């Protein structure tokens, strides 16, 4: 089980970044920060972890140009800012850090993307996580419902016991940005598997139809591209409770990538794939085959859709014969379909027919 870093470990790792710059300066050389190359070409499959990680290619950011010098200056300000939050027991959103930089003189950020990217750079270099830095995103995590019980530590430091079926409304339990053990403890469950669902409409449909109770499962609304806390809580429940994970998405290239980020990791977060990814996760649907088999209402692929599918053919996360067949079938059909297209056969078709058939193939129904 991958764990986060202690406060002292995190500060030591940040100090190492500063030390690299300092050592260069005392030698009369331009300060540097060494980073892995963060592109698809530098991602490889880690057989031991079962996820995709950055390879050995490195790039060096130095102060030989004005732009790079500013980046290193900003890094020093951010290290100081993070250490201050760790010492004071505070946290900050990425947006707040962007505005705080207004007081950093030449080190202030020009755009939000600059501050976000630097936070990611420091994660990569230090091998720590944004949560270790006490930096949190603006977006919230998933919604979750099912007969599973956890404890969440509230802002007063008190533990609250919550059952995600009996102690919540129809919207489910809201997953916080930090789902590590100091914040969330997984206690017990009476479910057979987890189902991650892309759209809010389908999540609500399954709740309204009582699917979680009928099939003894936990339902998780991904909210489109899932937040890091969503991917992390899925991994924790899968590993700590030894639960299968199935992923129910729209049938299009962008949803394929959502699955890949859940199962194998995303390019932006390849440095912490073993922390976020669940390699045992299974893609349930909508598949390209489903569009034909269920005669689903479908939309034409756009040129961007086609470009994305063709790019996925060379993406190492889609290298299996099954994925290659699905992608090529979708290109041949020239069609994509949404989860809600199953409503063609009525509001109950998805829970009475489609999902039981798909889960039956996996031995889960």
C-alpha positions in Angstrom: 0.0 0.0 0.0 1.5 3.3 -1.1 1.6 5.9 1.7 1.9 9.7 1.8 5.0 11.4 3.3 5.3 12.7 6.8 5.7 16.4 7.4 9.4 16.1 8.0 9.9 13.8 4.9 8.1 16.4 2.8 10.2 19.3 4.1 13.4 17.3 3.6 12.5 16.6 0.0 11.7 20.2 -0.7 15.0 21.2 0.9 16.8 18.9 -1.5 15.4 21.0 -4.4 16.8 24.1 -2.8 20.1 22.3 -2.1 20.6 21.5 -5.8 20.3 25.2 -6.6 22.5 26.3 -3.7 25.3 23.8 -4.6 25.5 25.2 -8.1 25.5 28.8 -6.9 28.4 28.3 -4.5 30.4 26.7 -7.4 29.8 29.9 -9.4 27.4 28.1 -11.8 23.8 28.8 -12.8 21.3 27.1 -10.4 19.4 24.1 -11.7 16.3 21.9 -11.1 16.4 18.4 -12.7 13.1 17.0 -13.9 11.9 13.8 -15.7 10.7 14.5 -19.2 6.9 14.7 -18.9 5.8 13.4 -22.3 4.1 10.3 -23.6 7.5 9.2 -25.1 9.0 9.0 -21.6 6.3 6.8 -20.1 6.7 3.0 -19.7 4.9 0.2 -18.1 6.1 -0.8 -14.7 5.6 -4.6 -14.5 6.0 -4.6 -10.7 3.4 -1.9 -10.0 1.1 -2.6 -13.0 0.9 1.1 -13.9 2.6 3.5 -16.3 5.4 5.6 -14.9 7.9 8.2 -16.2 11.1 6.7 -17.6 14.7 7.7 -17.2 14.8 10.7 -19.6 15.6 13.9 -17.7 15.6 17.6 -18.5 17.5 20.4 -16.6 15.9 23.7 -15.9 18.6 26.3 -15.3 18.9 30.1 -14.8 20.7 30.8 -18.1 17.6 32.5 -19.5 15.2 35.0 -18.0 12.2 32.6 -18.3 14.0 29.7 -16.6 15.5 32.0 -13.9 11.9 33.2 -13.1 10.8 29.6 -12.8 13.5 28.7 -10.3 12.7 31.9 -8.3 9.1 30.9 -8.2 10.1 27.4 -7.1 11.9 28.9 -4.1 9.0 31.0 -3.1 6.6 28.0 -3.4 8.9 25.9 -1.3 9.0 28.6 1.4 5.2 28.9 1.2 4.6 25.2 1.5 6.9 24.8 4.4 5.1 27.6 6.1 1.8 25.9 5.7 3.1 22.6 7.0 4.6 24.3 10.1 1.4 26.2 10.8 -1.1 23.4 10.1 -2.7 25.4 7.2 -3.7 24.5 3.7 -4.3 26.5 0.5 -6.1 26.0 -2.8 -4.0 26.2 -5.9 -6.0 29.3 -6.8 -5.0 31.0 -3.5 -1.4 30.3 -4.1 -1.7 32.0 -7.5 -3.0 35.1 -5.8 -0.5 35.0 -2.9 2.3 35.2 -5.5 1.3 38.8 -6.2 3.5 39.7 -3.2 6.5 37.7 -4.6 7.8 40.5 -6.8 9.6 39.1 -9.9 8.5 35.6 -8.7 4.8 36.2 -9.2 2.9 33.9 -11.5 1.4 35.3 -14.8 -1.3 32.7 -15.1 -3.0 30.0 -13.0 -1.5 27.3 -15.3 2.0 28.5 -14.3 1.3 27.9 -10.6 -0.5 24.6 -11.2 2.4 23.3 -13.4 5.0 24.3 -10.9 3.2 22.5 -8.1 3.2 19.4 -10.4 6.9 19.9 -11.1 7.7 19.9 -7.4 5.7 16.7 -6.9 7.7 15.1 -9.6 11.1 16.3 -8.3 10.4 15.5 -4.6 8.3 12.3 -5.1 5.8 13.8 -2.7 2.2 14.6 -3.5 0.1 17.7 -3.6 -1.6 16.6 -0.5 1.7 16.4 1.3 2.2 20.0 0.3 -1.2 21.0 1.8 -2.3 22.2 -1.6 -5.8 21.4 -2.6 -7.8 21.8 -5.8 -10.8 24.0 -6.3 -12.9 21.1 -7.5 -14.4 18.6 -5.0 -14.2 14.9 -5.3 -16.7 12.2 -6.1 -20.1 11.3 -4.8 -20.4 7.8 -3.4 -23.3 5.7 -2.2 -23.5 2.1 -1.0 -23.4 0.0 2.2 -19.9 0.9 3.2 -18.8 2.6 6.4 -15.9 4.9 7.0 -14.7 7.4 9.5 -13.9 11.0 8.5 -11.9 13.4 10.7 -13.7 16.8 10.8 -12.1 20.2 11.1 -12.3 20.0 14.9 -10.2 16.8 14.8 -13.1 14.6 15.8 -13.9 11.3 14.0 -17.3 10.9 12.4 -18.6 7.5 11.5 -20.6 7.6 8.2 -22.4 4.8 6.3 -22.6 5.9 2.7 -26.1 4.4 2.3 -27.8 4.9 5.6 -26.3 8.3 6.8 -26.6 10.2 3.5 -29.3 11.5 1.2 -29.8 10.6 -2.4 -26.7 12.7 -3.5 -24.5 10.3 -1.5 -21.3 10.9 0.5 -19.1 13.7 -0.8 -15.5 12.6 -1.0 -13.1 15.2 0.4 -9.9 16.3 -1.4 -7.7 14.5 1.1 -8.6 10.8 1.5 -5.4 9.6 3.3 -5.6 7.7 6.6 -5.2 10.7 8.7 -8.5 12.0 7.2 -10.4 8.9 6.1 -10.4 5.5 7.7 -12.2 2.6 5.9 -14.0 0.6 8.5 -16.3 -2.1 7.0 -18.5 -2.9 4.0 -21.2 -5.2 2.7 -20.7 -4.8 -1.0 -19.4 -7.1 -3.8 -17.8 -4.6 -6.1 -17.4 -0.9 -6.9 -18.8 0.7 -10.0 -17.4 4.0 -11.1 -19.8 6.0 -13.3 -19.0 8.9 -15.5 -22.2 11.0 -15.6 -24.4 12.4 -12.9 -27.5 11.5 -14.7 -26.6 7.8 -14.8 -25.4 7.8 -11.2 -28.8 9.2 -10.1 -30.6 6.7 -12.3 -28.9 3.8 -10.7 -29.7 5.2 -7.2 -33.3 5.9 -8.0 -33.6 2.3 -9.3 -32.0 0.9 -6.2 -29.2 -0.7 -8.2 -26.7 -0.5 -5.3 -28.9 -2.5 -3.0 -30.1 -5.0 -5.6 -26.6 -5.9 -6.7 -24.7 -5.2 -3.5 -22.3 -2.6 -4.9 -20.8 0.8 -4.2 -21.5 3.5 -6.7 -19.1 6.3 -7.4 -19.8 9.3 -9.5 -16.6 10.3 -11.3 -17.9 13.8 -12.4 -16.3 13.4 -15.8 -12.5 13.3 -15.6 -12.1 12.1 -12.0 -10.3 14.2 -9.4 -7.2 12.8 -7.8 -9.0 12.2 -4.5 -11.6 10.1 -6.5 -9.0 7.9 -8.1 -7.2 7.6 -4.7 -10.3 6.5 -2.8 -11.2 4.0 -5.5 -7.7 2.5 -5.2 -7.8 2.4 -1.4 -11.2 0.6 -1.3 -10.1 -1.8 -4.0 -6.9 -2.7 -2.2 -7.9 -2.5 1.5 -11.2 -4.2 1.0 -10.1 -6.5 -1.9 -13.0 -5.3 -4.1 -13.3 -5.6 -7.9 -13.7 -2.2 -9.7 -15.8 -1.8 -12.9 -15.9 1.5 -14.8 -19.1 2.5 -16.6 -18.5 5.4 -19.1 -19.8 7.0 -22.3 -18.5 5.3 -25.4 -16.1 7.8 -26.9 -12.3 8.4 -27.0 -12.4 10.9 -24.1 -14.1 8.4 -21.9 -11.6 5.7 -22.9 -8.9 8.1 -21.5 -10.9 8.5 -18.3 -10.7 4.7 -17.8 -7.0 4.7 -18.6 -6.3 7.3 -16.0 -8.2 5.2 -13.4 -6.6 1.9 -14.3 -3.1 2.8 -15.5 -2.4 6.5 -14.6 -2.5 9.8 -16.6 0.5 11.5 -18.3 0.2 14.5 -16.0 0.3 12.3 -12.9 2.6 9.5 -14.1 5.0 10.3 -11.2 2.4 9.1 -8.7 0.6 6.4 -10.8 1.2 3.7 -8.2 -0.6 6.0 -5.7 -3.7 6.8 -7.9 -4.1 4.0 -10.4 -6.1 0.8 -9.9 -4.7 -1.7 -12.5 -7.3 -4.3 -11.7 -10.1 -2.0 -12.8 -12.3 -3.3 -15.7 -13.9 -1.3 -18.5 -17.6 -2.2 -18.4 -19.1 0.0 -21.2 -20.2 1.7 -23.3 -18.1 -0.2 -25.8 -17.9 0.2 -29.5 -19.4 -3.3 -29.7 -22.4 -2.1 -27.6 -23.3 0.5 -30.2 -23.9 -2.3 -32.7 -25.2 -5.0 -30.3 -27.8 -2.8 -28.6 -28.5 -0.7 -31.7 -27.8 2.5 -29.6 -28.6 6.0 -30.8 -25.2 7.4 -31.7 -23.5 10.6 -32.9 -21.0 11.0 -35.7 -17.4 11.2 -34.6 -15.9 14.6 -35.0 -12.5 15.2 -36.5 -11.1 15.7 -33.0 -12.7 12.4 -31.9 -11.0 10.6 -34.8 -7.7 12.2 -34.0 -8.0 11.2 -30.4 -8.8 7.6 -31.3 -5.9 7.4 -33.7 -3.6 8.7 -31.0 -4.9 6.1 -28.6 -3.8 3.4 -31.0 -0.2 4.2 -30.1 -0.9 5.0 -26.5 0.8 2.3 -24.3 -2.2 2.2 -22.1 -4.3 0.9 -25.0 -1.8 -1.6 -26.3 -3.9 -4.8 -25.6 -5.7 -6.5 -28.5 -9.1 -5.8 -26.9 -8.5 -2.1 -26.8 -7.1 -2.0 -30.3 -10.2 -3.8 -31.5 -12.6 -1.4 -29.7 -10.8 1.7 -31.0 -10.6 0.4 -34.6 -14.3 -0.6 -34.4 -15.3 2.8 -33.3 -13.3 4.4 -36.2 -14.9 2.0 -38.7 -18.4 2.8 -37.3 -17.7 6.5 -37.2 -20.0 6.7 -34.2 -19.9 7.4 -30.5 -22.7 6.9 -27.9 -23.5 8.2 -24.4 -24.6 6.2 -21.4 -28.0 7.8 -21.5 -28.6 6.4 -25.0 -29.6 3.2 -23.2 -32.9 5.1 -22.3 -34.0 4.3 -25.9 -35.4 1.1 -24.3 -36.9 2.8 -21.2 -35.6 4.1 -17.9 -35.2 0.7 -16.3 -33.3 -1.0 -19.2 -29.9 0.0 -17.9 -30.5 -1.6 -14.5 -32.8 -4.5 -15.6 -31.0 -5.6 -18.7 -27.8 -3.9 -19.8 -25.8 -3.9 -16.6 -26.9 -7.3 -15.4 -25.8 -8.7 -18.8 -22.4 -7.0 -18.7 -21.8 -7.8 -15.0 -22.8 -11.4 -15.7 -20.0 -11.7 -18.2 -17.6 -10.7 -15.5 -19.1 -13.1 -12.9 -20.4 -10.2 -10.8 -24.2 -10.7 -11.3 
